[in-house]
């Protein structure tokens, strides 16, 4: 099959391609445990970095539909702590759309490597969303709310905290009850790196000086937050798309809003927790993605052609290039 031919020999991770509800390509590559040569499997749980923002967004939209929250609610009335110089009028919608201007604890426009965060603040302290507050609370606003779109990790950390304030549960426990379990995503969750359950892949970074791989356990939050860090499988991601698009998680009207352009900049388009790949005027392919040291993930769903492509790597491989090559092959396939 032509899909095999475009996968690099050093690819480590999983690929899933589903068309019209049928698996047309599923395969795992490389190792979940490199020194012990334990291979990845199609149901291996992988870290996915910022992919978790999509789940947080769905949970927020569910709370809005339940009447427990609104797009226009502001963080000053929702959060129970001193915001210092952060604008208390920032709204839930602005957080969802990355237009809030809230100070970003990891500003990807000026910081290139996530592990830079932990030089002065140990990553093992991060075990819930509120543990990240010290990393942004004393910073100034990046810009006035609604001035522009700029991808912002703090915004989704705050959304995770809002979920906890409204539900009385840790945000990941609420996601399990409201999204993962209803979708039968039983291999999806937020796990502590020093307490990983079975069948989780280690994530590896290459050390050029020593010419060897090492794990990312000192490079990322020890447990994921509202900004990301969920572990999942390509099989569970397929279940998520199916339930989301069928209206099982949020209403069709809310889904249309989620997958519509809510903010944009420089040909980048964003809905609620979901990126939108512009195909032609008013036509977009929704996708969500994540990238951390040793982690890369992307999943898209072309609703016009009914094609779901999900790729994940625990070696930080270039899943974006691989997805583009897969799409080129699929262009020759009949609708």
N, C-alpha and C positions, 0 to 999 in steps of 0.2 A: 504494500500500500504506500502511496506517495507521502503520507504523513510521517512514516518512519524515516524517509529519506531526508527530511528537513530538520530532524532532531540531532543536535550536536552530540558527539560521542561523550562529551563530559557533562551532559545534562543530568542533573540530579533532582528528582521530584516526580510529579504526576501530571498527566494530561487527560482531560476528559472532553470529548466532543459529542454532543447530543443533537440530533436533527429529527424534527417531527416526533419527538418523544422516544426515539430509539438511539441507543449507543452506537455511534459509527466508529469511534476510536477511544479506547481507554487503555492506558498503560502507565506503569510506574518504572522509574529508572533510579539507579544509584543506591545509596545507602542511607538508612535512618540512623545507624550507628557506624561511623566510618572505621574506627580501629578494629571493631569486632566483625566488620563486614556483614552486618545485618541489613538485608535489602529493604528498600521502601516497598510498600504494597499499595494497592489502589485505595485501601481503607485506612492508610496511615494518617494520623492526625498531624497537621503541619501548622506552625505559627504563620500568621498572615498579616501581621502589622496593621496598617490602617484599614484593612478590609472591614474590621469591626464597626467602623463608622456607619456602614449601611444598616447594621442591626440596631444600633443606637437610634438612628433616624426613624426606623420603623416603630420602635418602642415609643418615641416621642409623638409620632403621628397617631399611634393608638391611643395615647393619653389625651391627645387633643380631641379625637373622635369620641372619647368617653366623657368629654366635658370637664376633665380634671385640669386642663391646661389650654392655653390659646397661643396662637402664633405671636400675638401682640403682648403677652405677659413679659415683664422685664425682670432682669436678674436681681434688681434691688429688692423686689417684693418676693422673689422666689428663694434666694439664698440667705442663709442665716449667719453670715459672717461679714466682717468689715471689708469692703471692697477697695479701700485706700483710694488710689487715683483712677480706678477703673470706673467707667461710666455706668452708673446703675440703671440707666434707661435702655441699655442693650436688650434687644428682644430675643425671644426664642427663635423666631424666623431668621434673624440676622446670624445667630449662632449656627443654625442649620445650613445657611447659605454661604458661610465664610465671608460675611460682609460686616462683622461686628466691630473690628478693629481692636478687640481685646488683646492684651499682650500675650504673645505666643511663647510658651516655655521652650519650644523647639521651632525657631523661625527658619524654615527651609530655604528662605531667600538669602540668608547670611551664614547658616551653619550647614556644612556638607555631610557631617557624620553624626549619627544619633548618639554614638558612644561618647562624644564630647561632653554630653550632659553630666556624666558621672565622674568627672575629674574631681569635683569638689563636693558632690552629693551622692552618696552610695546608692547604687541602683537597687540594692536589697531592701531599701526603705520603702520602695514603691509597691504596695500590696493592695491598694484601693485608690480610687480616683482622687479622693481628697488629699492623699499623700503628695500629690503634685502641686498643691496650692503654693507651698513656699517657693516654687520655681518660677511663678509668674506674678504673685500678688503684689510685689513691690516694684514692678516694672510699669512704665508709663504706657498709655494707650498708643497703639501703632498708628491709628488715624481715627477720625470721628466716625461713629457708626453710619453705615450705608454709603460711605464715600466711594468704596471700591470693593472688588472681589480680591481676596488674598487668602489662599489656603491656610488654615489655622487649626493647629492641634488642640490648643487650650479650649477653643470653642466647644469641642466635643467632650473634653474632660468635664466642662461645666454642665453640658447636657446630661452626662452620666450622673453628676451630683444632683441635678434637678430630678432625675428619675428616682434617686434614693430619697430625696426630700418628700416627694409626692407619694411614694409607695411604702416607705418605711423598710425597704429591703435594699441590700447591696444591688447595684445595677445589673451585675452579671447573674444574680439569682433571679431577678425580674425578667431578664432576657430569656433565661432558661424556661421559665413558666409561660411567658407570653409569646415566644417565638420558637425556640429550639424544640421543646417538647411537642407543641402542636404540629410542628413540621416533621416530627420523627427524626430530628437531627440529634441523635443520641451520642454522636461522636464529636460534638461541638461544645466548647466551653472555654472558660478563662481559668488557666491553671498556673500555679506558681512553679517557676523553673526549678526550684529545689524540691518540688513535690509532684513531679509530672506523673500522670497515670500511665498505664500500659499503652503501647502502640503509638507513642508520640515520637516524632522525628527530632533529633538534635539538629540545631542549625549551625552551619559552619562558615567561618571566615578564613580566607587565605592570607597567611603571613608571608609576604614576598621576601623579607630578609632571611627568615629561617626556612623558607620554602616548605611550609607545612600548614595544615589546617588546624584551627582551634575553634572551640564552641563559643557561641555568643552570650554565654551566661553572665558575663560582666559588661555586656554592651547594650542591653535593653532592660526595660522595667522587669522586675522579677515576676510581676503579674500584670496582665493587661488592664487598661483603664478605658474610659469612654473614648479616648483617642485611638484605641486599637489594642491588638495583642491577643485576639481570640485564636484558639486552635480549632481547626476543622478539617474535614476531608473533602475531596472533590465530589464525592457522592452526596454528602450533606448539602453542599452548595447547590447541586442540581435540585434537591428537594426545596431549598429556600426559594429559588427562582420560580419553581412550579407553584408553590403556595402563594408567593407574592403576586405573581401575574394572574392567578386565578381568583384573586380577591379574598383569599382565606385569612390574610393578616390585617389588611386595611381595606376600606371600601374602594370600589372602582374609581370613584370621584377623587378620593385622596391619592390613589395610585397614579392617576393622571397628573396630579400636581407634583408628586414625587419625581416622576419621570419627565417633567417639563422643565425648560430652562428657567431657573430662578435667579441665577447670577452668572456672569461671564467676564472674561478678560483675555485678550490676545488669542482668540480662537479656542479658548478653553471654556467649556460649558458645564454647568453644575445644576443639579436638581436639589433634592433633599437627601444628602448622604450618598448620592449617586452621581458619577460622572456621565456625561453625554457626548458620545462621539458623533459629530455631525456628518451625515452621509450626503444629504442634499438639503435644500431649503425646507425647513420644518420637519425634517426626518432625522432622527437620532437613534443610535444604538446605546442603550444604557450599560454601564459597566462599573465595577468597583475594584479597587486595587490596593496593594500595600507593599511597602519596601522598608526593610530594616537591615542592619548588618546581618548577613547570612540568611535573609528572608526576601522572597519576591513572590508576588501573587497578583493575578488578574482574572476576572471572570466577567464575561459579557453575554448579553442575550439579544440577538437580532430577532426582534418580534416579527418583522416582515417575512423573514425566511425560516423562522422557528428553529434557530440554531443557537445553542448554548456552548460556549467555549470557556473552559476553566483550566488554568495552569498554575502550579505552585512549585516552588523550589526551596529546599532547605540548604542550598549552597549559594543563594542569591543570584542564580542564573538569569539570563535575559529573557524573561517570559514575554516581554512586550514585543520583541523582535519575532519570537516564535509564534505569537498570536497573529502578527501581521502576515507571516508566511502561510499560516493555516488558512487565513481569510482569502489569500490569493488562490490557494488550491480550491477552496469552496466556491469561488466565483464561477468556476467551470462546471459546477454541479447544477443540475436542474432544480427549480424551485419545488 
